[in-house]
């Protein structure tokens, strides 16, 4: 397969998610190392638990998929949409599975596109897909940094 | 310069993550602007202080700069090179740390502006990956530690009865620059 800018971004999304990332721990490396008992622990200094951060990573993958599907109106407006409900957060196995499944769906969806996607404006937003896809990678690492501190 | 679209995009990402306007949330400078000595020196368990993290972020930015300059030998191979040896954080120390960090941004962007896209596919001297991996890696490294800094600020504020710092990412921020 010819290497393109988009294929490198897809590779980067997956590397940061699964492992061997240049910056340090990958999303699933850290999440799989976490004791499940810590996921719902409330810390007085943080509004969100680790479980909520994990849900948030899934929510933004869904956001990207919806935008790739040209859904101009899709937004994550509420706390529940962003950080999950009590019901959605209570089962660690389901929480992790949803993240992995949504990640795989995103990768599959991205395979439909070529580099032209990157300069296209994201439907309903004022930035392009280059910014969105790289932003998603950085969003992962930003919340991963938070999860690490919450875990300590 | 012709054929430098990808380099320009990387500089754009580097600047957004450092100065502001990043998609994911607050930038490194937005998180460290107006940082108090007490917050920068706050220590909890095995977690590095913000001062140490700023040193660490700068160290790896200098690593990248050395590699762009073709240095195959340079490495960060000790705790001192990695996180510094900051015995006491004071105003002077904090200002020096922030100045080094800001200088690293200027040097990095200046070095990249001289390159074209073919540079990104070259293998980094002394490594087994390309400059494309290295440059995206340093951007992600900055952001990973930005996330830590954001929450350590909240932890420090909670432990010292102050709660006026930000942790928010994309969704929570009301500042349009964070989009």
Contacts between the chains, C-beta under 8 A, distances in Angstrom:
chain1	res1	chain2	res2	distance
A	5	B	6	6.2
A	8	B	132	6.3
A	12	B	136	5.7
A	16	B	140	6.4
A	21	B	137	7.3
A	21	B	140	6.9
A	22	B	129	7.0
A	22	B	133	5.8
A	22	B	134	6.7
A	22	B	136	7.4
A	22	B	137	2.8
A	22	B	138	7.7
A	22	B	140	7.0
A	22	B	141	7.2
A	23	B	137	5.3
A	23	B	138	7.7
A	23	B	140	4.1
A	23	B	141	3.9
A	23	B	143	8.0
A	23	B	144	5.2
A	24	B	141	6.9
A	24	B	144	6.0
A	43	B	155	7.9
A	44	B	158	5.5
A	45	B	151	7.3
A	45	B	154	4.5
A	45	B	155	4.4
A	45	B	157	7.1
A	45	B	158	3.7
A	45	B	159	7.6
A	46	B	151	6.2
A	46	B	154	6.1
A	46	B	155	7.9
A	46	B	167	6.8
A	47	B	167	7.1
A	56	B	169	7.9
A	56	B	171	7.8
A	60	B	170	7.6
A	76	B	171	6.1
A	82	B	171	4.9
A	125	B	179	7.7
A	126	B	179	7.8
A	127	B	23	6.9
A	127	B	179	7.2
A	130	B	9	6.1
A	131	B	23	5.4
A	132	B	23	6.4
A	134	B	13	5.6
A	134	B	23	7.4
A	134	B	136	7.8
A	135	B	22	6.9
A	135	B	23	2.7
A	135	B	24	5.3
A	135	B	170	7.8
A	136	B	23	7.8
A	136	B	24	7.9
A	137	B	136	7.7
A	137	B	140	6.4
A	138	B	13	7.8
A	138	B	17	6.5
A	138	B	22	6.4
A	138	B	23	7.0
A	138	B	24	4.1
A	138	B	139	6.9
A	138	B	140	6.3
A	138	B	143	4.4
A	139	B	23	7.1
A	139	B	24	3.9
A	139	B	25	7.3
A	139	B	169	6.7
A	139	B	170	6.5
A	141	B	24	8.0
A	141	B	140	4.6
A	141	B	141	7.9
A	141	B	143	4.6
A	141	B	144	4.2
A	141	B	147	6.8
A	142	B	24	4.9
A	142	B	25	5.7
A	142	B	143	5.0
A	142	B	144	7.1
A	142	B	146	6.1
A	142	B	147	4.0
A	142	B	150	7.8
A	142	B	169	5.9
A	143	B	147	6.0
A	143	B	169	6.8
A	144	B	144	6.0
A	144	B	147	6.6
A	145	B	143	7.4
A	145	B	144	4.5
A	145	B	145	6.0
A	145	B	146	6.7
A	145	B	147	2.7
A	145	B	148	4.0
A	145	B	149	7.8
A	145	B	150	7.7
A	145	B	151	7.4
A	146	B	147	4.5
A	146	B	148	7.0
A	146	B	150	6.7
A	146	B	151	4.7
A	146	B	167	7.3
A	148	B	147	8.0
A	148	B	148	6.4
A	149	B	47	6.1
A	149	B	147	8.0
A	149	B	148	5.3
A	149	B	151	4.6
A	149	B	152	6.1
A	149	B	155	7.0
A	150	B	151	6.9
A	152	B	44	7.5
A	152	B	45	5.7
A	152	B	46	6.3
A	152	B	47	5.3
